[in-house]
Amino acid sequence: MSDDSARQQAIHRLHQRRGFVNYIIGAIVVSLFMVLIWFLSGRGYFWPVWVMGGFLIGAIFYGVNQMMNKPLTEDQIQREMQKGS
């Protein structure tokens, strides 16, 4: 693997990690806002748990995708190029 290819893959992985962190921060902010609405509206049934559960499922899928998504090898790229022609 060339240095340029390794660098590009490292940059891509760093962008994906940054995206995951941004997702988590956004989920926390929205969840806190939903809890605030629930609290100010009378504190009945704790419906924000459904929003939080959705965020949790999204985070799990995002994390699993990151762990399972291995960098492409030059051999895989060449085989795919052969299929296309």
BELCORPE-V377302 format. One record per backbone hydrogen bond with DSSP energy under -0.5 kcal/mol. CO is the residue of the C=O (numbers start at 1). NH is the residue of the N-H. E is the energy in kcal/mol with one decimal. If there is no record, write none. Layout:
co & nh & e
CO & NH & E
CO & NH & E
This chain:
co & nh & e
2 & 6 & -2.6
3 & 7 & -2.4
4 & 8 & -2.3
5 & 9 & -2.3
6 & 10 & -2.2
7 & 11 & -2.5
8 & 12 & -2.2
9 & 13 & -2.4
10 & 14 & -2.2
11 & 15 & -2.3
12 & 16 & -2.2
13 & 17 & -2.3
14 & 18 & -2.3
15 & 19 & -2.2
16 & 20 & -2.1
17 & 21 & -2.4
18 & 22 & -2.5
19 & 23 & -2.1
20 & 24 & -2.3
21 & 25 & -2.6
22 & 26 & -2.5
23 & 27 & -2.6
24 & 28 & -2.4
25 & 29 & -2.4
26 & 30 & -2.6
27 & 31 & -2.4
28 & 32 & -2.6
29 & 33 & -2.1
30 & 34 & -2.4
31 & 35 & -2.4
32 & 36 & -2.3
33 & 37 & -2.2
34 & 38 & -2.6
35 & 39 & -2.9
36 & 40 & -2.5
37 & 41 & -1.4
38 & 43 & -2.0
39 & 42 & -1.0
45 & 47 & -2.2
46 & 49 & -1.1
47 & 50 & -1.8
47 & 51 & -0.7
48 & 52 & -2.7
49 & 53 & -2.3
50 & 54 & -1.9
51 & 55 & -2.2
52 & 56 & -2.4
53 & 57 & -2.5
54 & 58 & -2.3
55 & 59 & -2.5
56 & 60 & -2.4
57 & 61 & -2.4
58 & 62 & -2.5
59 & 63 & -2.8
60 & 64 & -2.8
61 & 65 & -2.4
62 & 66 & -1.9
63 & 67 & -2.2
64 & 68 & -2.5
65 & 69 & -1.6
68 & 70 & -1.3
73 & 77 & -2.0
74 & 78 & -2.5
75 & 79 & -2.4
76 & 80 & -2.2
77 & 81 & -2.2
78 & 82 & -1.9
79 & 83 & -1.6
80 & 84 & -1.6
81 & 85 & -0.7
